[in-house]
Amino acid sequence: MVFRTALLTINVIVILFIVVFIYITTEKIRIDYNARDFLGSVTAIPWNPMQNILRCGVLLLVLLLSFGLREFAFRGNVKIIGCSLGLDVVVGYLLIYYLDFNYTGILLMISANILFYLQDRKEAYLLIAVTVGGYLLAGHDLMDIRSGLYSLIDYIQYFDLPTQQLCLIFYNALNSLNIVLFAVYCIYVISRQRETIKEVNTLYDELENVNAQLQEYAQMVEKMTQTRERNRLAREIHDTIGHVLTEIVMGLDACLTIVDISPEKTKHQLEMISEVARNGIKDVRRSVNALRPDSLERLNLKFAIQKMISDMTGVTDVKIYFFCDDVELKFDEDEEMAIYRVVQESVTNAMRHGQASTIWITIKKQDSVVKLQIRDNGRGCKEIKSGFGTKHIQERIGMLGGTVGFDGSHGFVVNAEIPIRWGETYD
């Protein structure tokens, strides 16, 4: 803004200097009664110097108003700025016309404004061509060949030599300063554009690096997702198949015990084992398809656990007691899945490894935490090893932000605490 304000100030001073100087000189000639001699030495004079001052003054006020509107009132409005710059071009040529082409430097100031406001726009090229072309072709000497124009130099030469020198120095200094400022401003604009290009290139390089990093990250996330999915499916299949096979084995052991004593009971037991096997196949298929157990699809968590207990006690001699202080156990899907699988895995381990005859399952709610305990009267173990089942129990509880502990000193106990979001409801 400093460059453009300086250019505007210089042009206002030069134009006012020309019209006022010609008016003062004309008045001096009239007072000195030298009009006849002066008219004999010049080719043309302005028709009305005072009227010329008024015309140029109004046009300069329009330029000042247009500059102020662009800088302060409509700085971000491209359409209004374009119209005001077009108005500046018209005003500039009118000033040149009323000055009889004695000064064309106003077009350099207008070109500087066009460069600043309309960079890289089609309108800028057109307006700059009009202004720069006018500056090169609308010189006083060139235009004076075709039509008689008054000359500022003729009026300056009316005075004595010291006055002539002072006026010429003042006029030429301002004219040269106007050209120098315009040239410096153009260099500044070009250097700023180069810096912008460098910044864009640097930003482009950075974006390429970021893009490469994002691609690497995406590949890593994809591998991690695949690994987690494989582990999840492994847990699902392990929980489902292990649970079903345990029920079948224990049911078959019971059949071997009673087959000689009661064939009818054995037949009924085998029918129940067959039903458990069919349900197990369904669960395996659903696990492979990343779905929840069939019981959870049809029932809420509490009744799904009760259905699991009923199926297990129907084919084995193990007694399972279920205590729950919440009627419906309404949780989010991932929470229900985790609780159901932990209960299923713990009960299966109690029967398979602990040889338990009685299992107690307790679920109670305390504030925003669900406390889950599965306890049995089996053999227990002094040293708890992290096997496939216990490891998956820890992983499931850990994914929900919970904690789990094991105790094998008297039977085997699984204690888990899970922070619950209390998400789903059931119709």
QUINORCOR-V889379 format. One record per run of one state. SS is the DSSP state (alpha for helix, beta for strand, coil for the rest). FROM is the first residue (numbers start at 1). TO is the last residue. If there is no record, write none. Layout:
SS_FROM_TO + SS_FROM_TO
This chain:
coil_1_1 + alpha_2_31 + coil_32_34 + alpha_35_41 + coil_42_48 + alpha_49_73 + coil_74_77 + alpha_78_98 + coil_99_105 + alpha_106_117 + coil_118_121 + alpha_122_137 + coil_138_139 + alpha_140_146 + coil_147_151 + alpha_152_156 + coil_157_160 + alpha_161_258 + coil_259_262 + alpha_263_288 + coil_289_293 + alpha_294_298 + coil_299_300 + alpha_301_315 + coil_316_318 + beta_319_324 + coil_325_332 + alpha_333_352 + coil_353_357 + beta_358_366 + coil_367_368 + beta_369_376 + coil_377_387 + alpha_388_399 + coil_400_402 + beta_403_407 + coil_408_411 + beta_412_419 + coil_420_427
